Amino acid sequence: MPKSSPSRLVTIFERLLPTTWLKRYELLIYSADIDFLASEYLLISLLLGVIAGAAVGIFNTLYGIGAFAGVFFGMAYLYPYWRINKRIEDMEKRLPDAFFYLASSLRAGISFSEALEELATANFGALTKEFRRTVSEIKRGRPTNEALLAFALRNKKSPVIYRSMMIIMEALERGAPLGDVLVSVANDVRDLLRIKQERKASTGMQTMFFIIMSGFIGPLILGIVTQLMGVMTSEVGNFPIDTVRLILLGFVVAQAVVSGLGIGVIREGKFSAGVRYSALLLVLGVVIFNVATKINISM
């Protein structure tokens, strides 16, 4: 039976893209809990980008290219990262309670494997699903340490979860009193989460300043300036107003990207955390700038 067109496109993707890069992207999709192969999800992202670009390109070719790039990048990278971040936040929040639950089960006299099975039936959100997967791997014959290592690697984006699981693995290997170790780790995780929350609360004003200036006020002022320049130079036939508008739009884009990365450093201490803020400010800034350039100043 001949292959369908989507299957052929997926095969083409798999042949064109480097295998190592595709495996890394597969891990990203796996961590985001998206039930597609890497090549399939990339194909879906590409098709959605083409549809959005074609729809916007009817009115403006340049904006059509931007819409294609924005939708493709958003679906291929931003959406998986957003899912991973939301999932990790939920898991980190519930991790101390899960460890306390596990420690109380061990102190009741049951084995670690049985305690994991009990934990897999409890209600700890996304964390329950991860423990359920770990228990399933152990039941299929995978050594407990390897199953816990797989748990840690799946959630390596979270240093809190990764280090906690590595400490538990080390305690298992050395025969340490696991109940006491779990309680200590749970208390440490709770303190770390409290510090992170305090950091976000203390940097709220700086974050709002960046968002307002880079996403609204800055683009609005530059858009109005562009419109004023167009009005004042309307009698000058050779004035490159379109070039000026493009330069100022590029400044809006650069400001949004830099401000977003700055927010990531301020709130979470790393540039990678600011990518989603950059994307948000980029969309907001471009929209506000284009709306401002359409304001009828002559009125």
VOPAGU-2260 file (C-alpha; in pm, 1 decimal, decimal comma):
REM VOPAGU-2260
SITE   aa  ch    i         X         Y         Z
SITE  MET   A    0       0,0       0,0       0,0
SITE  PRO   A    1     155,5     339,3    -100,2
SITE  LYS   A    2     247,9     586,5     170,8
SITE  SER   A    3      21,0     887,3     226,3
SITE  SER   A    4     149,5    1240,8     159,4
SITE  PRO   A    5     198,8    1328,5     531,0
SITE  SER   A    6     404,8    1011,3     578,9
SITE  ARG   A    7     621,7    1103,4     281,3
SITE  LEU   A    8     675,3    1453,6     416,0
SITE  VAL   A    9     772,7    1312,9     756,5
SITE  THR   A   10    1021,4    1080,2     586,6
SITE  ILE   A   11    1168,8    1375,1     393,2
SITE  PHE   A   12    1206,8    1568,5     718,6
SITE  GLU   A   13    1386,4    1275,7     880,6
SITE  ARG   A   14    1628,3    1252,1     585,7
SITE  LEU   A   15    1700,7    1624,9     562,0
SITE  LEU   A   16    1756,4    1699,7     931,7
SITE  PRO   A   17    2073,6    1582,4    1112,2
SITE  THR   A   18    2012,2    1273,4    1324,9
SITE  THR   A   19    2179,2    1418,6    1635,8
SITE  TRP   A   20    1971,2    1736,8    1615,4
SITE  LEU   A   21    1653,0    1534,8    1561,0
SITE  LYS   A   22    1727,7    1323,7    1869,9
SITE  ARG   A   23    1775,2    1636,1    2081,9
SITE  TYR   A   24    1447,6    1774,8    1953,9
SITE  GLU   A   25    1283,2    1438,9    2025,1
SITE  LEU   A   26    1394,8    1474,4    2387,8
SITE  LEU   A   27    1242,7    1824,7    2397,9
SITE  ILE   A   28     909,5    1692,9    2266,8
SITE  TYR   A   29     926,6    1399,4    2508,4
SITE  SER   A   30     992,3    1632,4    2804,3
SITE  ALA   A   31     700,2    1851,4    2697,4
SITE  ASP   A   32     471,9    1543,5    2700,3
SITE  ILE   A   33     369,2    1599,9    2336,3
SITE  ASP   A   34     255,4    1273,9    2176,5
SITE  PHE   A   35     424,4    1318,9    1838,6
SITE  LEU   A   36     752,8    1219,4    1682,7
SITE  ALA   A   37     996,0    1507,8    1637,0
SITE  SER   A   38     962,4    1501,9    1257,0
SITE  GLU   A   39     581,3    1487,0    1280,0
SITE  TYR   A   40     559,8    1781,2    1516,7
SITE  LEU   A   41     802,0    1986,1    1304,6
SITE  LEU   A   42     586,8    1914,1     999,6
SITE  ILE   A   43     272,9    2030,4    1184,4
SITE  SER   A   44     453,4    2348,5    1295,5
SITE  LEU   A   45     571,5    2414,5     940,5
SITE  LEU   A   46     224,4    2367,1     791,9
SITE  LEU   A   47      66,0    2599,0    1050,4
SITE  GLY   A   48     335,5    2856,2     975,3
SITE  VAL   A   49     267,9    2832,1     601,8
SITE  ILE   A   50    -107,4    2874,1     656,5
SITE  ALA   A   51     -56,8    3179,7     882,7
SITE  GLY   A   52     201,4    3329,8     645,8
SITE  ALA   A   53     -24,5    3282,2     342,5
SITE  ALA   A   54    -323,3    3436,5     522,4
SITE  VAL   A   55    -128,7    3746,0     634,7
SITE  GLY   A   56      77,2    3763,4     313,6
SITE  ILE   A   57    -237,9    3841,3     115,4
SITE  PHE   A   58    -231,6    4190,0     270,5
SITE  ASN   A   59     143,2    4241,9     315,6
SITE  THR   A   60     427,2    4015,8     197,8
SITE  LEU   A   61     673,7    4126,7     465,6
SITE  TYR   A   62     421,0    4069,2     743,2
SITE  GLY   A   63     335,7    3733,8     585,1
SITE  ILE   A   64     698,1    3624,8     618,2
SITE  GLY   A   65     697,7    3747,5     977,1
SITE  ALA   A   66     374,7    3559,2    1051,1
SITE  PHE   A   67     521,7    3238,1     906,3
SITE  ALA   A   68     841,2    3273,2    1111,2
SITE  GLY   A   69     648,8    3366,2    1427,1
SITE  VAL   A   70     396,7    3080,6    1409,0
SITE  PHE   A   71     658,7    2821,0    1312,4
SITE  PHE   A   72     901,6    2929,5    1584,6
SITE  GLY   A   73     620,7    2958,3    1837,9
SITE  MET   A   74     485,6    2611,0    1768,3
SITE  ALA   A   75     822,9    2439,7    1722,9
SITE  TYR   A   76    1002,5    2590,1    2023,2
SITE  LEU   A   77     805,8    2828,4    2241,1
SITE  TYR   A   78     502,8    2602,1    2292,2
SITE  PRO   A   79     710,0    2295,3    2398,1
SITE  TYR   A   80     920,1    2511,4    2630,1
SITE  TRP   A   81     604,5    2666,8    2774,0
SITE  ARG   A   82     459,3    2320,1    2841,3
SITE  ILE   A   83     785,6    2207,5    2999,7
SITE  ASN   A   84     802,2    2516,3    3223,6
SITE  LYS   A   85     439,5    2483,9    3335,7
SITE  ARG   A   86     487,1    2113,7    3401,5
SITE  ILE   A   87     811,8    2167,6    3590,9
SITE  GLU   A   88     660,1    2445,1    3802,7
SITE  ASP   A   89     374,8    2214,6    3899,7
SITE  MET   A   90     611,6    1926,9    3975,2
SITE  GLU   A   91     850,8    2140,1    4181,9
SITE  LYS   A   92     560,6    2277,7    4385,6
SITE  ARG   A   93     437,7    1927,4    4471,3
SITE  LEU   A   94     779,1    1761,3    4513,6
SITE  PRO   A   95     824,2    1826,5    4889,5
SITE  ASP   A   96     479,3    1683,0    4970,7
SITE  ALA   A   97     550,5    1379,4    4751,6
SITE  PHE   A   98     880,3    1316,3    4932,3
SITE  PHE   A   99     712,8    1351,7    5273,6
SITE  TYR   A  100     445,7    1103,3    5157,6
SITE  LEU   A  101     716,1     862,2    5039,5
SITE  ALA   A  102     912,0     898,0    5364,8
SITE  SER   A  103     602,0     827,0    5577,1
SITE  SER   A  104     532,7     512,7    5371,0
SITE  LEU   A  105     890,7     390,2    5421,6
SITE  ARG   A  106     872,0     456,7    5795,2
SITE  ALA   A  107     555,0     248,1    5804,2
SITE  GLY   A  108     774,4     -48,1    5713,9
SITE  ILE   A  109     707,6    -108,1    5343,9
SITE  SER   A  110     976,3    -139,1    5076,2
SITE  PHE   A  111    1085,1     143,9    4847,6
SITE  SER   A  112     923,9     -17,4    4540,7
SITE  GLU   A  113     592,4     -55,5    4723,1
SITE  ALA   A  114     616,4     302,2    4848,6
SITE  LEU   A  115     666,7     419,4    4489,3
SITE  GLU   A  116     357,7     223,4    4382,5
SITE  GLU   A  117     153,9     396,9    4653,1
SITE  LEU   A  118     290,8     733,4    4544,9
SITE  ALA   A  119     192,2     657,1    4183,4
SITE  THR   A  120    -172,2     631,6    4292,1
SITE  ALA   A  121    -172,0     955,9    4493,7
SITE  ASN   A  122    -280,0    1293,9    4358,2
SITE  PHE   A  123      32,1    1500,0    4290,6
SITE  GLY   A  124     -51,0    1629,9    3942,1
SITE  ALA   A  125     216,6    1585,9    3675,0
SITE  LEU   A  126     449,7    1438,9    3936,9
SITE  THR   A  127     214,4    1141,4    3981,4
SITE  LYS   A  128     235,1    1069,9    3609,6
SITE  GLU   A  129     615,6    1070,4    3625,6
SITE  PHE   A  130     621,7     832,8    3923,7
SITE  ARG   A  131     365,5     614,2    3749,9
SITE  ARG   A  132     597,4     589,5    3450,5
SITE  THR   A  133     890,0     506,8    3678,8
SITE  VAL   A  134     691,6     230,5    3856,2
SITE  SER   A  135     586,8      90,5    3517,6
SITE  GLU   A  136     950,9      72,8    3406,8
SITE  ILE   A  137    1051,5    -104,6    3730,3
SITE  LYS   A  138     770,9    -359,9    3684,7
SITE  ARG   A  139     895,1    -433,8    3333,8
SITE  GLY   A  140    1232,4    -533,6    3479,6
SITE  ARG   A  141    1432,3    -213,2    3471,1
SITE  PRO   A  142    1658,3    -167,0    3777,2
SITE  THR   A  143    1526,4      88,1    4025,7
SITE  ASN   A  144    1833,8     311,8    3996,8
SITE  GLU   A  145    1807,6     320,8    3617,9
SITE  ALA   A  146    1437,5     403,8    3634,3
SITE  LEU   A  147    1509,9     688,3    3878,2
SITE  LEU   A  148    1792,3     808,6    3653,1
SITE  ALA   A  149    1550,3     816,6    3358,7
SITE  PHE   A  150    1312,0    1018,4    3578,7
SITE  ALA   A  151    1592,7    1266,3    3650,5
SITE  LEU   A  152    1699,2    1294,8    3284,3
SITE  ARG   A  153    1341,4    1351,3    3164,7
SITE  ASN   A  154    1322,7    1648,6    3399,5
SITE  LYS   A  155    1678,8    1777,3    3369,1
SITE  LYS   A  156    1540,3    2121,9    3280,3
SITE  SER   A  157    1466,3    2154,5    3651,5
SITE  PRO   A  158    1786,8    2154,3    3860,2
SITE  VAL   A  159    1571,1    2106,2    4171,6
SITE  ILE   A  160    1413,2    1780,9    4049,0
SITE  TYR   A  161    1733,9    1651,4    3887,9
SITE  ARG   A  162    1952,6    1703,1    4195,6
SITE  SER   A  163    1686,0    1566,3    4429,0
SITE  MET   A  164    1659,0    1243,0    4231,4
SITE  MET   A  165    2035,9    1208,0    4211,1
SITE  ILE   A  166    2059,9    1241,4    4591,9
SITE  ILE   A  167    1792,6     972,6    4636,3
SITE  MET   A  168    1976,0     742,8    4392,9
SITE  GLU   A  169    2300,0     789,4    4584,6
SITE  ALA   A  170    2121,8     715,0    4913,3
SITE  LEU   A  171    1979,8     393,8    4765,0
SITE  GLU   A  172    2321,7     281,4    4640,1
SITE  ARG   A  173    2491,2     347,1    4976,0
SITE  GLY   A  174    2213,8     201,5    5188,7
SITE  ALA   A  175    2147,9     524,9    5377,9
SITE  PRO   A  176    1824,7     562,4    5580,7
SITE  LEU   A  177    1605,7     667,6    5289,8
SITE  GLY   A  178    1322,4     806,6    5503,0
SITE  ASP   A  179    1553,4    1059,4    5670,1
SITE  VAL   A  180    1714,3    1148,2    5335,8
SITE  LEU   A  181    1373,2    1211,1    5177,0
SITE  VAL   A  182    1268,0    1440,5    5461,8
SITE  SER   A  183    1593,8    1639,0    5437,6
SITE  VAL   A  184    1563,7    1671,4    5059,6
SITE  ALA   A  185    1197,4    1775,9    5089,5
SITE  ASN   A  186    1288,4    2048,7    5339,3
SITE  ASP   A  187    1571,8    2171,8    5114,8
SITE  VAL   A  188    1341,7    2180,8    4810,8
SITE  ARG   A  189    1080,2    2373,6    5007,8
SITE  ASP   A  190    1342,1    2630,9    5111,2
SITE  LEU   A  191    1465,6    2666,8    4752,2
SITE  LEU   A  192    1111,9    2720,6    4622,7
SITE  ARG   A  193    1048,2    2978,9    4893,0
SITE  ILE   A  194    1363,3    3168,1    4788,9
SITE  LYS   A  195    1254,1    3156,9    4422,8
SITE  GLN   A  196     912,0    3295,1    4512,2
SITE  GLU   A  197    1068,6    3573,0    4719,6
SITE  ARG   A  198    1297,6    3661,0    4429,5
SITE  LYS   A  199    1004,5    3684,0    4186,8
SITE  ALA   A  200     806,8    3896,3    4431,9
SITE  SER   A  201    1097,4    4134,2    4494,0
SITE  THR   A  202    1161,4    4183,5    4119,8
SITE  GLY   A  203     796,6    4239,6    4025,6
SITE  MET   A  204     831,6    4616,0    3982,2
SITE  GLN   A  205    1139,5    4585,4    3757,9
SITE  THR   A  206     960,6    4327,2    3546,5
SITE  MET   A  207     654,2    4548,1    3505,8
SITE  PHE   A  208     878,6    4841,4    3406,5
SITE  PHE   A  209    1043,7    4636,0    3130,9
SITE  ILE   A  210     708,1    4507,2    3003,8
SITE  ILE   A  211     540,3    4849,5    2999,0
SITE  MET   A  212     836,4    5032,5    2841,9
SITE  SER   A  213     936,0    4768,3    2584,7
SITE  GLY   A  214     592,9    4628,9    2506,6
SITE  PHE   A  215     374,9    4938,6    2511,2
SITE  ILE   A  216     517,9    5288,0    2572,8
SITE  GLY   A  217     836,6    5250,3    2365,5
SITE  PRO   A  218     666,9    5108,9    2053,1
SITE  LEU   A  219     380,3    5359,1    2090,4
SITE  ILE   A  220     617,3    5658,1    2098,6
SITE  LEU   A  221     824,6    5530,5    1806,1
SITE  GLY   A  222     509,3    5460,6    1605,4
SITE  ILE   A  223     377,8    5813,8    1666,6
SITE  VAL   A  224     721,0    5958,9    1580,1
SITE  THR   A  225     715,9    5766,3    1252,8
SITE  GLN   A  226     369,7    5899,6    1175,3
SITE  LEU   A  227     476,6    6258,2    1259,4
SITE  MET   A  228     781,6    6228,1    1035,6
SITE  GLY   A  229     557,1    6107,9     754,7
SITE  VAL   A  230     327,2    6408,7     800,2
SITE  MET   A  231     609,6    6663,8     825,3
SITE  THR   A  232     798,4    6525,8     523,7
SITE  SER   A  233     495,6    6463,5     305,2
SITE  GLU   A  234     603,5    6747,5      78,9
SITE  VAL   A  235     953,9    6603,9      41,2
SITE  GLY   A  236     919,0    6355,7    -239,8
SITE  ASN   A  237    1244,5    6166,5    -192,8
SITE  PHE   A  238    1235,4    6128,0     187,7
SITE  PRO   A  239    1283,4    5755,3     271,6
SITE  ILE   A  240     997,9    5725,4     522,9
SITE  ASP   A  241     957,6    5352,1     459,6
SITE  THR   A  242    1324,8    5295,3     542,3
SITE  VAL   A  243    1289,9    5498,9     862,4
SITE  ARG   A  244     981,5    5301,0     959,7
SITE  LEU   A  245    1169,7    4973,8     903,1
SITE  ILE   A  246    1466,3    5093,2    1110,6
SITE  LEU   A  247    1242,2    5195,6    1400,1
SITE  LEU   A  248    1054,5    4864,9    1377,9
SITE  GLY   A  249    1389,6    4687,2    1400,3
SITE  PHE   A  250    1466,7    4890,4    1712,9
SITE  VAL   A  251    1132,5    4782,7    1863,8
SITE  VAL   A  252    1218,3    4418,1    1791,8
SITE  ALA   A  253    1569,6    4450,0    1937,5
SITE  GLN   A  254    1437,0    4627,4    2247,5
SITE  ALA   A  255    1176,3    4354,4    2301,5
SITE  VAL   A  256    1433,7    4075,1    2272,6
SITE  VAL   A  257    1687,6    4241,6    2503,3
SITE  SER   A  258    1422,9    4337,5    2759,3
SITE  GLY   A  259    1279,6    3984,7    2760,5
SITE  LEU   A  260    1623,1    3834,3    2821,7
SITE  GLY   A  261    1678,2    4090,9    3097,0
SITE  ILE   A  262    1353,3    3986,6    3265,4
SITE  GLY   A  263    1470,3    3623,6    3254,8
SITE  VAL   A  264    1797,2    3716,3    3429,2
SITE  ILE   A  265    1622,0    3933,0    3689,6
SITE  ARG   A  266    1348,3    3683,9    3776,4
SITE  GLU   A  267    1519,5    3346,6    3733,3
SITE  GLY   A  268    1891,1    3418,7    3695,7
SITE  LYS   A  269    1934,9    3284,9    3340,6
SITE  PHE   A  270    1898,8    3420,0    2986,6
SITE  SER   A  271    1714,2    3112,7    2857,0
SITE  ALA   A  272    1425,0    3185,8    3093,0
SITE  GLY   A  273    1372,8    3518,3    2915,9
SITE  VAL   A  274    1296,7    3368,8    2573,6
SITE  ARG   A  275     923,2    3348,1    2643,4
SITE  TYR   A  276     922,3    3706,8    2771,9
SITE  SER   A  277    1105,6    3818,0    2457,0
SITE  ALA   A  278     844,1    3648,0    2239,4
SITE  LEU   A  279     559,2    3812,8    2432,6
SITE  LEU   A  280     718,3    4159,6    2416,6
SITE  LEU   A  281     804,3    4111,3    2049,5
SITE  VAL   A  282     444,3    4039,9    1950,2
SITE  LEU   A  283     305,4    4315,9    2174,0
SITE  GLY   A  284     562,4    4571,8    2059,8
SITE  VAL   A  285     514,6    4506,3    1687,4
SITE  VAL   A  286     135,3    4526,0    1719,7
SITE  ILE   A  287     146,8    4853,1    1920,3
SITE  PHE   A  288     402,3    5004,1    1678,4
SITE  ASN   A  289     191,8    4924,0    1372,1
SITE  VAL   A  290    -124,3    5055,3    1536,6
SITE  ALA   A  291      58,1    5377,9    1632,2
SITE  THR   A  292     180,6    5431,4    1275,4
SITE  LYS   A  293    -180,7    5427,0    1155,9
SITE  ILE   A  294    -290,2    5707,5    1392,9
SITE  ASN   A  295    -419,1    6005,3    1197,9
SITE  ILE   A  296    -202,9    6284,5    1342,4
SITE  SER   A  297    -351,1    6545,3    1110,8
SITE  MET   A  298    -684,1    6513,6    1295,4
